Amino acid sequence: MPSLFPVVFRVLARLPLPLVHNLGALAGWLAWLLSATYRRNFSRHIEQAGLTGAQSAAIAEAGKSLLELPTIWLRPQHEVVDRVVRVSGWELVEAAWAAERGILFLTPHLGCFEITAQYYAARKPITVLYRRPKQGWLAPLIEEGRGANLKLAPADLSGVRRLLKALKGGEAAGMLPDQVPGNGEGAWLPFFGRPAYTMTLAARLAETGATVLLAYGERLHYGAGYHLKLFPLSAPLEGNLLQRATQLNRELETLIRQCPEQYLWGYNRYKVPAGAQPPEAPEG
């Protein structure tokens, strides 16, 4: 069966986006119905955030997010870029260019989170943090797709050096700031009112003086494309490393509340990484 996955992946890449999104909505509901663990995590996370009103839509959108990946990774770059039919906040990028500053794109698991880097890469170089997937068949496809247009930085010390080099050189870097890091690479910080093991790397990279932008691609109805949205931080990052990382979590919460139906609530944001100590239970 695993040998069929690459074939299915390439077939999906050739389908029209409206059809892909319809199939994705079906896949999202099937995952919800067939996996009790997924269903439990999904419900618990969205309830924790107080956004249960978006649950039905979010179930379908999660499936769309998965099935659209072949399109974003394997289609020619100009076709991918053309699917971005509207952009808001691009003046923030141009201001960073004018100031000759690097740009740190923070793109959570919201909407089409792959489209931001692809859109930017059609204009200037961007280095993105890359964690090799556990599924062996998927890694070559990701590297073929992402790697064709983006500079990939592995999620280790060498990758951090690449990100720093890019930002200090006035280039762009991108990362998923809500991705659970490995043991020793994060801290237990509040995310929607519950401790989540949070990467501190984004807060560290901001020390380079790069412009920090929040970004995501809102998925439009009926496969009509994407609306790329870019936002500045609501306030400059201040305090020590953990205070800055906590502030970034609050910024992500605000961003997710704009479009809660397109956040990946099934992603196990609150898991305990292997070898890490779980968060301390609140007193009382």
N, C-alpha and C positions, 0 to 999 in steps of 0.2 A: 504493500500500500504506500509506504513512504516514497517509492520510486515514481508514483503517479503525481505527487504533489508539485514537482517542478513543471510538469506538463499542464496541470490545472492552472498553476500560477501564470504561465505564459498565455494560456487561452483567455484567462480573465483580462489580461493586459490588452487584448485585442477587441474586447467587447465595448460597445458604446457606454459612456458613463451613466446615462439614465438606467440602462439595463443592469449595470454593475450595482448601482445603488438600490434598485428594486430587489435584486438577489441578496444584497447585503442586509436589507431590512428583514428578509425572511431568515437569513442565517442568524441574525441577532436574536430573533424570537426563538429559533430552534435551540440555540445555546442556552437561553434562559429556561426553556422548558426541560431540557435534557440534563442539565447539570445543577444539582442541588447546591454544590459548593459555590459555583458561580452566582447562582441566584441569591444565596445567603450573603455573600460578600457585597454584591451589587446593592441589594436592599439596605444592608447595614450602612454602607458608605454614604449613599444618597440621603438616608434618613439622618445620619450624623450631621450632614451639612444643612439639614432643614429644607431640602429641595425635592421632596418626594413628588411634587406636582409635575416634575419633568420626567418621571420615571418611565412612563410608557414610551414617550418619544426617544428617550435615551437608550432603551433596549434596542430599538431598530437602528439608531444612529451608530451604536457600537458595532453592529454587523457591517454597516456601510464603511466604517473606518477600516475594518480589516480587509474587505474585498476590494477597496479602491487602491490599496498599496501597490499591486502589480502595475496599475495604470501609471501611478506616480513614479515608480522606479524604472519601468522597462520601456515606456514609450519615449520617442525622441523628445529632446529637451524643449524644442519650440512648441510641440503639442501640449506638453505639460504646462508650460508658461501661459499658453493661450487659454487654458481652462480657468485662469484667474481673470475674472471678468470685471472685477472692481477692486480698488486698493484704497484704503484709508490710512492716513498717517505717514505716507511715503516722504513727506517733507522732513520728517525726523531723520530719515536715512540720509537725505541730501544735506541736511545741516551737519551731520557727522562727517560726511565727505568733505564739506567745505572747511571744517575745522581740522581736517586730517587726523581724525580720531578713529580708533578701532570701534567696532560695534559688536556688542555681546547680545545675541538674540536668545531670549528665554522663551521657549515654546513648550508649554505643558501638554499633557495628553488631551488636548481640546481641539475639536474639529479635525480638519486635515492637517495634522502637525508636521507632515513631511513637505507640504507645499511651500512653506516659508523659505527654507534653505534652497530649494530648487529654483524658486523665483529669483532669489537674490543671486544665485550662482550664474544665472544667465547674463548678469551685469558685471559682477566682480567676484573675486575669489572668496570662498568661505570654507572654514574648517569646522567640522562637526564631530562631537563626541560620539563614539561608536562602541557599543557593547556587543560583542559577537554573540549571536543567538545560540541557544542550546541545541536547536534542531540543525543537524549537520547539512541537510539538503538546502536550508534556507540561506546560509551564509554566502555561498557563491552568487546567488541571485541578488542579494542585497549589495554585495560588493560590485557586481556587474552594473546594477542600476544606480545606487547612490554614488559609487566610486567613479562613475563615468563623468559626473559633473561636480562632485564635492570632494574636498580633501578630508579623508577619514582619519580621526585621531582615536586610537584605542583607549579604552577606559582603564588606563594604568598611568604610571609616572611619565612614560614617554609621550603619551597622548596629552597629558597636562602641559608638558613642555611645548608641544606643538600649538596648543591653544594659546598659551602665553606668548609664544613667538608671533603668532598671527595678530593678536590684539596689540602687542607692542609695536608691530610693524604697520599698524594702521589698517589691517584687514579685519574681516568679520569672523566671528566664531558663533556656533550655535549649539544648544544643548537642551535636553528635557529636564528642567529643574525639579520636577516632581517624580523623577525616577528614583527608586530605592537604591541607594549606593551599597557597596560592600562594607563589611565590618571594618571599622576604623576610619571610614571615609565620610562619616556623617555624625549627626547628633539627634537625640530625641527632642523634637520641637513641635509645638502645636500646629495642627493643620485641621481646620474646621472643628476646633475645640478638642481634638484628641491627639495624643503624642504620635508622631510619625517620624520614622528614621529618615532624616532630611540631609541631603548632600550640602556640604559647606563650600564646595568648589565654586559655585556661581558667585558667592559672596567674595571669595578670594580673587577670582578673575576680575571682579569689578574694581579691585585695587589698582589695576593697570591704568585707570583713568578712561577706559573705554565708555562709550555711550551704551547704556543698558536699555534695551527695548523688550517689551513683552509683545509676543506675536502669536497669531494663529490664523488658520484659514477656515472661515465659516463655510460650512457645506450648504449650498443653496438647494432649494426644493427642486424636485423632478430632474436631478442631474444637470442643472443649469450651469454648474461650475462652482467657483469659490470666490468668496469675498475675503481678501487678505487684509487683516486688521493689525495695525501697529500702534503701540501705546508707550509713552514714557512712564517711568516710575512716578508714583504720586508725590514722593518726597525723596531727597538724596539719601543714600544709605549712610547710616551713622552708627556709632558704637563699636563694640568689639565684634569678633567674627560671628558669634552665636546670635547676637542682637541683630546683625545685618541679615543673617540667614532667616531669622524669625520674621523680620520685616518682609523679606522676599516671599515667604509663605503667605503672609497677609495680602501681598500684591496678587499672588496667584489666586487666592480665594475670591478677590474682587473681580478678577478677570473671568473666572469660571462662572460666577453668578450672572455674568452678562449672557451666557449661552449654556446653561446647565444641561440641556438636553444633548449637547454634543461632547460632554466630558466622559471619559472612560471610567465610569464608576465601578466597573467590574475589575479594574486593575487593583491588585492587592497593595495599596499604598501604605497600609499599616502593618505589613509583615515584619517579622524580626529576621534580619539577615543571618545567615549561618555564622555561628561563633559570637554573635553580638548578644549583649545582655538586654533583656526586655526592659521597657520603661518601668520606673517605679510606680507602684499603684498609689493614687492620691490618698492622703491620710483621711480617716473618718469614713 
